[in-house]
C-alpha cells in the first residue's frame, strides 16, 4: 500500500548518500549507500570468468547484478542484499558480480550475452550455474521496486 512512498524515500536518501533505515517489517537497521557498488570496469567479462572459476570450486551459482552507481533502485536492492535472510542466502549459495552499465553505455555486450534488457532499466539480474550457463535473465524489470521479501523468494528459487 505504501510501497511507492517507501521506495521514493529510500531512493532519495540513497541519492543523497544518507544512511537510511530499513523500512522492512522483517529487519530494522541502518545502511549507508555505496557510491562504488558497481566497479569502474568497462569489461565485466573478466569478473564473470573469475566468478565462474570460484562458483565451480564452491558449488555456487552466480548472480549477475546489472546497474549503475547513479541508480537509486540498484542501491536499494543492495541494501536488501545485506538484510537477513538475504545476506545468508547470498553467502551460502551465490557469487555476486556487480556489472556496471555506466549510463547504458558500458558492458552492453555482456548484458546482451545474458539476455538482460538493460535498456528497459536497472537493476536487472541474471543467474548462471557454476559453469556459466544462463539459468535466468530478468525480462520485465521485476526488481525495480521490489521488497526484501521478494528478494528472499527469488534467492530461494534460484539457489543451488
N, C-alpha and C positions, 0 to 999 in steps of 0.2 A: 504494500500500500504506500509506504513512504520510500520505496526503493529509489526512484529518480532523485528525490531530495538528498538522500544519503549519498548516492553516487556523486551528485553535484558537489556536495560539501567535501567529500574525500578528494575529488579531482582538483577542486580549488585549493585545498590545503596542500596537496602534493605539488601542484604547480608553484605554490609559494614557498615550498620547502619547509613547511611547518610540520612538527611532529603531530600525527593525527591519532585520535583514539579510535580503536577498532569499534565499529558500531554493530558488530555481530552479536547475536544473542548467545553464541556458543563460546565466545572468547573476549576478554577485555584486556587491554594493554595499550602501550604507546609504541608507535613505529614511526620511523623517520624515512622520508622519501630518499631513494638512492639516485643521485644525479648521474651516476655512472653504471646504471643497471645493465645497459646494453653496451658492450665494448666497441671501441672505435676500430673495428676490424672490417674492412671493405670486402673481405672474402672469408665468410664463415665456414667454408668447406674444410679448412684445416681444423677448426674447433670441433666440427661434426665428426671428422675422421678420428680425432683423439677420443671423442666420446664413444665411438663405436668400439674402439680397442678396449676402453675401460668397461663399457657395458658388457662386452663379451666375457671379460675377466671376472666381473662382479655379478654376472647373470641378472642384469637390469635392463629396463627399457630406456629409451631416450626421449625426452620431452623437448621439442624444439619450440621455443617461445619467440615469435617474431614480433618486434616492436621497436620503439624509439624512446630515447630519454625524455623527449618532449611530450610523450603520450601519458595523459593522466590515468586512463583506464589500465594501461600497462603497469603503472606504478601501483595502482590499487590491487591488481592481480598479484603482483609481487608481495604486497602486504598479506594477502590471503594465503600465499605460499608459506609464509612464516608462522601461520597460526596452526594450532593443534586442531585436528589430527593431520592436516595437510603437510606440515613440516615433517612429521614422522613418515607419512606415506612417500613423500618425495625422497627422503633419505634412504629408506629401505628398498624402494622399487625403481627409482628413476635416476638418470643422469640428466640434468637440466642444461641446455645450451641456449643462451640468450643470443638471438640473431638480430643485429642492428640493421634496420631497413633505412636508416637515415631519414630523409624526407621523401620516402618512396623511391629512392634512387640508389640504394646500396643493397647488395645481396638479393637482387631481384631474380637472378637466375637460380639462386638457391631456393627461393620461395616457389618458383615455377617447377623446379625439380621435384619438390614435395607436394605439389598441387595446392599450395596455400595462396589464396587470392588476396594478397596484401592490399590491392587497390580498393578492396571493399572496406578496408580499415584494419586497425590493430588494436589490441593484441590479437594474434592469430596463432593457433597451436597446431603442431603435428606430433604424432607419436611414431617412433621407429622401434623395431625389435632390436635385439642385441647384435644383429648382423647388418643393421642399417636398412632393413626392408620397411617400407612405409606401411603402417597399420591403420593410421587415421590422419586425416587432414581436415581442418575446420573449413566449412563451406558457408555458413550463414552468420558469421560474427557472434557465435554463441557466448563468447567471453567478454564482450564489450561492456555489459552491465551485469556481471554475474555476482554471486554471493559466495561466501566461504563454503556454504553447504553444497552449492552446485560444483565447486571445485573439488570438494571431497568425493562427491558422486562420480565425477569424471575420472579422478585418480584411481578410485576403486575399480572402475570399469576397465581401465587400461593397464593396471599394474601387472607385473609379470607373474 
